[in-house]
Amino acid sequence: MTKFRPCIDLHDGRVKQIVGSSLNDNGTGLKTNFETDRSPAWFAELYKKDGITGGHVIMLGKGNNEAAKAALAAYPGGLQVGGGITADNAKEYLDAGASHVIVTSWIFPEGKLDRERLELLSKTVGRERLVLDLSCKRVSAPEESPRWKIAINRWQTLIDIEVNKETLEDLSRYCDEFLIHAADVEGKQQGMDDELIMFLAEHSPIPCTYAGGAKSLEDLKHCKQISNGMIDLTIGSALDLFGGKGVKYVDCVKFNKA
């Protein structure tokens, strides 16, 4: 059944909410919706107190390692972590308290799926502790049937691999869940990609969490409706925890408990 998944997005070691499409390597043009002096561990302890599981700690660039581990230590087994994860460092984060590691760019070097890397990663951490991030951007025209391609390197690089039924079935053999941000609408609070949510509900063989554009509690209910309860939803910038005015965190907690 659809549930709210919390997040802790880290940039320069601080909890922030960023417009996903503004991320780049040199930092110019970065659009930040929210920034706080509260520690990552504060948010993790809140989620733990309220019994909210499956949240995502996302390291957006360098300088977030210590902050991420502080959050994981505050809620052992309750949070997943992603951002710069490889087969070499994945166990380090699991040992620090992560329930799962989230991986994307590392298995797509030069924009191609490296199956050897994927198999090594799945074997190293165990399929049951691996989440693949297949965040994507829409590549179809409005009048065409919807199509999405995977975006890597903090959503800067669009690669020639589609998020389609075949891709989902293939990659599901190596991981426990998918995490999919609709990068076009991420952080904008202008509505979700309903067609992507419905597509994932129909074709993902494993649990899947969607993120991007949710702006109200009604969006959480809407996600449940259009996905037949199959897709979980992350809400970030619209949440009052992160300075948003569209969704109260306590209402999301009530939604999950109901």
N, C-alpha and C positions, 0 to 999 in steps of 0.2 A: 504494500500500500504506500502511496506517495507520502513522503515526509520531508520536512524542512531540514536542510543540511547547513550548518553554520560554516563560516570561513574566518581565517586570520591571514590577511594578505600582508606580506612584509616587503618593504622597500627601504633600503639603507638602514635596516635594522629596526624600523618603526612600523607600527600598524597603520596602514593607509588603505584607501579605496581609490583606485586609479581607473581612468577610462582606458580600457584595454588597447584600443587602436592607437593610442598615443605613446605606447611604450616603444623605445628604441635604444640603441646601444650608447648614443652620446648624451642622452638625457634631455635634449632640446625638444621643446613642444610638449613636454609631459603635462597631462591634465590630471590634477588630483582633486577628487571629490571630498576627501576627508583625511585628516591626520590627527593623531592623538598622542599624548604623553603617557597614556595607560600602557602598561607592558603587555606583550603577547601572553604572558602567563596569567594576567588578570582575566583576559577573555577565555583562556583555556579553563581556568578555575570556575568561571561562570557556567560554561557549557557542562562541565563535570557536575556542578551542583544541581543543574536542571536535567541531567540525564540525557543530554542531546549528543548522540553518537554520530560517527562518520563524517565529522567536519574536516575541512581541508586547510592545512597550513601551507601557503604558497609563497615560496621565496622568489621574488621578482628581481633577479639580478644578484650581484655579489654583495657581501657584507651582511648577510642575513642568517648565517649559520648558527651563531650563538642565540639569537632571538628565537629561531625555530626550535632549537633544543630546549630552551627554557619553557616554551609552550608545551612541548611534548612531555617534559618532566612533570609539568603541572597536571597533566591529564593522561597518564600512561594507558595506552591501549584504546584511547577514545578519539584520537585524531590521526588523520593521514597527512603525509608531507610530500611536497613536490617542488621542483625547481632546481635544475642542475643535478638530478639524481642519475647515477650510473651504476654499473655492476660493481665498481670498485668502492663506492661509498654508501651503497644502499643499506648494508647491514649496520653501518654506523648509526643510521637514523632509526632503524628498527630497535637497536639496542638502547637508543635514547628514549624509547617509549612509543614510537609510531606504530599504529596497527597495520598500516600499509604504506608503501612508497608509491608515489605517482610519477610516471615517466612519460616523456614525449620525445623531445628533440634528440636525445641520445640514441634512440633506435632508428632515427631517420637521418643518418649522416649524408650530407650532400643531397638531401631531399629524396633519398631512396630508402626503402625498408631494408635494414640489415638484419636478416633473420638469425644470423649467428649471434649477434648482440642480444636480440630478443630472447632466444633460447637460453643463452647464458644468464641473462637477468632473471628469467622465470625460474631457472634451476637454482640460482644463487639465493633468492629470497623465498622461493616457493610460490606457485601460482596463486595460492590463497591469500598472499600478502602483497600482490602486485595490482596496481590500478594503472591502466593506460589512458593517458590524456589525449583524446582525439579532437581537440578544439579545432574549430573550422570556420571558414568564411564561405558565404554563398557565392557561387560562380555562375548561376543561371540568370537569364533575363526574367523580368516579372511575368512575361507571358508564357514562359517555358515551365516545364516540370522542374521542381526545385532540385538543385544539386549543390553539394558542398565539398570543398577540398580542405584537407588538413593544413593547419597553419602552425608552424614551429618557430623556435627562437623568439619566445615571448610574442607570438602571433605576427612577427614581422615578415616571415618567409612563407609564402604559399607554395605547397609542393603538389606534384602531379599524382596525388593519391586521393581518391574520393572517399567520403564517408558514405558508403553504400552497403547493401545487404551482404555482399561478398566480403568486403573488408571487415565488417563487424563479426561475421561468422568465423573468418580466418583468425583474427586477433584474439577472439574470445577464448581460444584454446590455451592461451598463455597467461591469462589474468583473471582476477576475481570480479572486477568492475571496470566500467568505463566512466570517465569524467569528460564532459564535452561542454566547453564554453562556446557560445555563439559570439565569436569575436567582433562581429559587425555591430552588435547591440550591447556588448559588455560594458557596464558602468554608465550607461546613458539613461537608464530609467525611462525608456520610451516604449516599453513593451517587449515581449518575448518573441522568439521565432517559433510560432505555433507549429508550423509545418515540420520543423526539425524535431520538436518534441514528439509529434505524432509519428514521424518516421522512426525515431528511436524506439518508441513504444512498440511498434509493429515488428521491427527487425532486429533489435538487440537481443541476443540469446542469454545475456547475463545482466545483473543489475546495472543501472545507468543513472548518473546524475547530470542534470542539465543546469547550466548557469548562463545568465545573460539577459538583462533587460527587465527583470521582475521589479515591479514598482508598488505592489499592494498585496494585502492578504488575499484579495480576490484572485490575484495571479496564482497564488499557491493552490487555491481551490480549483482554479481553471486548469492548472497543470494536471491536477488529479483527475479532473473530468476528461480532458482530451487524451490523456494517456491511459485511461482506465486504471489508474492507480499504479502504473508500471514504472513511472519516472519520478525520481526525487528531484528537489529543486533547491538550489543555492540562491539566497538573497543577500546582497551585499550593500551597495550604496544607498538603497531605499530604506534600509533598516535603521531604526532610531539609535541603535548601538553605534552606528557609524555616521551619525549626524543626519540621517535621512528622516523624512516626514511621512513616508508612505506606509511603513509597516512597523508595528510595535513588536519587539523581540518577545515579549511575554505572550502575545497572541500566537506567535509561531510555536512557542513551547506548548501552549494549550492545544494547538492543532495536532502536534505530534502525539500528545498524551491521549487525545480523543480518538 
